[in-house]
Amino acid sequence: MRAQPSISAQGIGIGECADLVATMLREQGFSAEIMPTDGNPVVYGEGSSANDRTMLFYLHYDVQPPEPLNSGIRRHSSSPGWMIVL
């Protein structure tokens, strides 16, 4: 399990998050490519096998900015942001 801070609205950590996802795919034997866009990058990974099934993962970068939030949304956890808690 890994934690990577990313705040899409502020452009913080997005490239690092894409790099992490691509690295994790490669570590599992997939090919991985980071594709730039006008917004956040897209990470495309592909693997091959003798199986005729297809699996699709969709992830996104819409995390909330750090507190305090002006929208009145309260944090529902006692752990600091981006800390892995099991």
C-alpha beads as a LAMMPS data file, in Angstrom:
LAMMPS data file: protein, C-alpha beads

86 atoms
85 bonds

1 atom types
1 bond types

-500.0 500.0 xlo xhi
-500.0 500.0 ylo yhi
-500.0 500.0 zlo zhi

Masses

1 110.0

Atoms # bond

1 1 1 0.000 0.000 0.000
2 1 1 1.337 3.452 -0.867
3 1 1 0.268 7.018 -0.200
4 1 1 0.877 9.871 -2.628
5 1 1 -0.448 13.343 -1.822
6 1 1 -2.228 14.931 -4.786
7 1 1 -4.471 17.978 -4.934
8 1 1 -5.987 18.250 -8.379
9 1 1 -7.521 21.689 -7.869
10 1 1 -4.089 23.088 -7.000
11 1 1 -2.007 20.977 -9.403
12 1 1 0.023 19.559 -6.517
13 1 1 1.459 16.037 -6.762
14 1 1 -0.434 15.052 -9.917
15 1 1 2.659 14.177 -11.971
16 1 1 4.107 12.279 -9.026
17 1 1 0.852 10.349 -8.630
18 1 1 0.847 9.426 -12.338
19 1 1 4.481 8.283 -12.004
20 1 1 3.564 6.156 -8.984
21 1 1 0.651 4.478 -10.779
22 1 1 2.830 3.752 -13.833
23 1 1 5.570 2.317 -11.589
24 1 1 3.069 0.115 -9.747
25 1 1 1.753 -1.233 -13.064
26 1 1 5.282 -1.977 -14.309
27 1 1 6.137 -3.736 -11.026
28 1 1 3.226 -6.108 -11.719
29 1 1 4.421 -6.885 -15.259
30 1 1 2.257 -4.439 -17.217
31 1 1 3.504 -1.958 -19.771
32 1 1 2.653 1.579 -18.712
33 1 1 2.591 4.927 -20.459
34 1 1 1.853 8.380 -19.052
35 1 1 -0.139 10.332 -21.615
36 1 1 -0.266 14.118 -21.202
37 1 1 -3.586 15.900 -21.726
38 1 1 -4.793 19.493 -21.439
39 1 1 -5.671 18.584 -17.837
40 1 1 -4.278 15.831 -15.648
41 1 1 -2.200 13.071 -17.268
42 1 1 -3.710 9.703 -18.131
43 1 1 -1.848 6.529 -17.195
44 1 1 -2.414 3.741 -19.706
45 1 1 -1.299 0.229 -18.867
46 1 1 -1.616 -3.000 -20.744
47 1 1 -0.794 -6.609 -20.030
48 1 1 -0.989 -9.767 -22.070
49 1 1 -2.135 -13.228 -21.158
50 1 1 -3.712 -16.318 -22.636
51 1 1 -7.017 -15.327 -21.017
52 1 1 -9.704 -13.877 -23.299
53 1 1 -11.080 -11.553 -20.603
54 1 1 -10.488 -7.812 -20.320
55 1 1 -10.145 -5.851 -17.105
56 1 1 -10.446 -2.069 -16.862
57 1 1 -9.402 0.132 -13.935
58 1 1 -10.505 3.749 -13.794
59 1 1 -8.956 6.077 -11.225
60 1 1 -9.218 9.824 -10.811
61 1 1 -7.483 12.786 -9.179
62 1 1 -10.443 14.585 -7.604
63 1 1 -9.198 14.657 -4.044
64 1 1 -10.153 17.510 -1.735
65 1 1 -7.656 20.264 -0.883
66 1 1 -6.277 20.283 2.658
67 1 1 -8.346 21.787 5.445
68 1 1 -9.807 24.220 6.187
69 1 1 -12.477 23.791 3.548
70 1 1 -14.636 26.832 2.945
71 1 1 -17.571 24.706 1.811
72 1 1 -18.514 23.536 5.304
73 1 1 -17.498 19.914 4.633
74 1 1 -16.050 18.331 7.754
75 1 1 -13.334 15.740 7.861
76 1 1 -14.784 12.315 8.788
77 1 1 -11.525 10.801 9.955
78 1 1 -9.189 11.459 12.836
79 1 1 -6.092 10.552 10.767
80 1 1 -4.026 13.210 8.978
81 1 1 -4.463 13.439 5.214
82 1 1 -2.439 11.008 3.080
83 1 1 -1.574 8.744 5.990
84 1 1 -2.188 5.060 5.377
85 1 1 -4.420 3.733 8.164
86 1 1 -5.275 0.033 8.302

Bonds

1 1 1 2
2 1 2 3
3 1 3 4
4 1 4 5
5 1 5 6
6 1 6 7
7 1 7 8
8 1 8 9
9 1 9 10
10 1 10 11
11 1 11 12
12 1 12 13
13 1 13 14
14 1 14 15
15 1 15 16
16 1 16 17
17 1 17 18
18 1 18 19
19 1 19 20
20 1 20 21
21 1 21 22
22 1 22 23
23 1 23 24
24 1 24 25
25 1 25 26
26 1 26 27
27 1 27 28
28 1 28 29
29 1 29 30
30 1 30 31
31 1 31 32
32 1 32 33
33 1 33 34
34 1 34 35
35 1 35 36
36 1 36 37
37 1 37 38
38 1 38 39
39 1 39 40
40 1 40 41
41 1 41 42
42 1 42 43
43 1 43 44
44 1 44 45
45 1 45 46
46 1 46 47
47 1 47 48
48 1 48 49
49 1 49 50
50 1 50 51
51 1 51 52
52 1 52 53
53 1 53 54
54 1 54 55
55 1 55 56
56 1 56 57
57 1 57 58
58 1 58 59
59 1 59 60
60 1 60 61
61 1 61 62
62 1 62 63
63 1 63 64
64 1 64 65
65 1 65 66
66 1 66 67
67 1 67 68
68 1 68 69
69 1 69 70
70 1 70 71
71 1 71 72
72 1 72 73
73 1 73 74
74 1 74 75
75 1 75 76
76 1 76 77
77 1 77 78
78 1 78 79
79 1 79 80
80 1 80 81
81 1 81 82
82 1 82 83
83 1 83 84
84 1 84 85
85 1 85 86
